[in-house]
Amino acid sequence: MNAPFRFAAYPSNDLVANGVTVLVSAWFLVAAGAILGDPASPYTQRAVEAKPAQVAVAEVPGRATPHVHYTVRVMGKRTTG
């Protein structure tokens, strides 16, 4: 395209591009509001059965929390460069 297309009724192509951008942005803003405002569908919700919690309780005699000591050894090779 050697010669750009120009709209005769408007002073510049920038005005047309800006107008299209504003219209598309407004459309997406309205669509986002409609999506967020839409209630949840009962067909996409899963029913979760409530089961009693099974909790194992272990008592440590003498202390509330046991002391555990871990030793971490890091082994590696150095390269000379």
C-alpha positions in Angstrom: 0.0 0.0 0.0 1.7 3.1 -1.2 -1.0 5.6 -0.4 -2.7 5.2 3.0 -6.5 5.1 3.0 -8.0 8.3 4.3 -11.5 9.0 5.6 -12.8 12.1 3.9 -15.2 13.2 6.6 -12.6 13.1 9.4 -9.6 15.3 9.8 -7.1 12.4 10.4 -6.8 8.6 10.7 -5.8 9.0 14.3 -9.3 10.2 15.1 -10.9 7.1 13.6 -8.4 4.8 15.3 -9.0 6.4 18.6 -12.8 6.2 18.2 -12.6 2.5 17.3 -10.3 1.9 20.3 -12.8 3.7 22.7 -15.7 1.7 21.3 -14.0 -1.6 21.6 -12.8 -0.8 25.1 -16.3 0.2 26.2 -17.6 -3.0 24.7 -15.2 -5.1 26.7 -16.0 -3.1 29.9 -19.7 -3.8 29.5 -19.0 -7.5 28.8 -16.8 -7.8 31.9 -19.5 -6.2 34.0 -22.1 -8.6 32.6 -19.8 -11.6 33.3 -19.1 -10.5 36.9 -22.7 -9.6 37.6 -24.1 -12.9 36.2 -25.2 -15.3 39.0 -23.6 -18.7 39.2 -25.3 -21.4 37.2 -26.7 -24.4 39.2 -25.6 -26.7 36.3 -21.9 -25.9 36.8 -21.9 -26.3 40.6 -20.9 -29.6 42.2 -22.6 -30.7 45.4 -20.0 -31.4 48.1 -21.0 -33.9 50.7 -20.0 -32.9 54.2 -18.1 -35.8 55.9 -17.1 -35.7 59.5 -13.5 -34.8 59.9 -11.2 -37.6 60.9 -8.4 -36.2 63.0 -5.6 -38.3 64.5 -4.4 -36.9 67.8 -1.0 -38.1 69.2 0.1 -37.0 72.6 3.8 -36.6 73.4 4.5 -37.3 77.0 6.3 -34.6 78.9 6.5 -32.0 76.2 4.0 -30.0 74.1 6.3 -30.1 71.0 9.1 -32.6 70.4 12.5 -31.4 69.5 13.8 -32.7 66.3 17.3 -32.1 65.0 18.1 -32.4 61.4 21.6 -32.4 59.8 21.9 -31.2 56.3 25.1 -32.1 54.4 25.8 -30.4 51.1 28.4 -32.1 49.0 29.7 -30.6 45.8 32.7 -30.4 43.6 34.5 -27.1 42.8 35.7 -26.5 39.3 38.5 -24.2 38.5 37.9 -21.9 35.7 
